[in-house]
């Protein structure tokens, strides 16, 4: 589950409740993803669909992606290439 932290009030919000938080928080200028530590401005957070997993983040030296996730990522990269080429 992806959580974001508001830059204005430091409240943690799930992605599903982030839009309502942004509407009611007047000092929210950006949000930061807790998992990958990337800051998003405006509605850029909506496009944040892939992130590092807990295993990748905390077990870097011993983490090995399984075959399914590698194939899935390769297929996604191929699809992004097709979309960008169009």
PEDA-V933526 format. One record per pair of residues at least 4 apart in sequence whose C-alpha atoms are under 7 Angstrom apart, sorted by the first residue. I is the first residue (numbers start at 1). J is the second residue. Records with the same first field share a line. If there is no record, write none. Layout:
I=J / J
This chain:
2=14 / 15
3=12 / 13 / 14 / 15 / 33 / 34
4=12 / 13 / 14 / 15 / 31 / 32 / 33 / 34
5=10 / 11 / 12 / 13 / 31 / 32 / 33 / 34
6=10 / 11 / 12 / 28 / 30 / 31 / 32
7=28 / 29 / 30 / 31
8=27 / 28 / 29
13=17 / 18
14=18
17=21
18=22
19=23
20=24
21=25
22=28
29=41
30=39 / 40 / 41 / 42
31=39 / 40 / 41
32=37 / 38 / 39 / 40
33=37 / 38 / 39
35=51 / 52
36=51 / 52
40=44 / 45
52=56 / 57
53=57
54=58
55=59 / 63
56=60 / 63
59=63
65=69 / 70
66=70
67=71
68=72
69=73
70=74
71=75
72=76
73=77
74=78
75=79
76=80
77=81
78=82
79=83
80=84
81=85
82=86
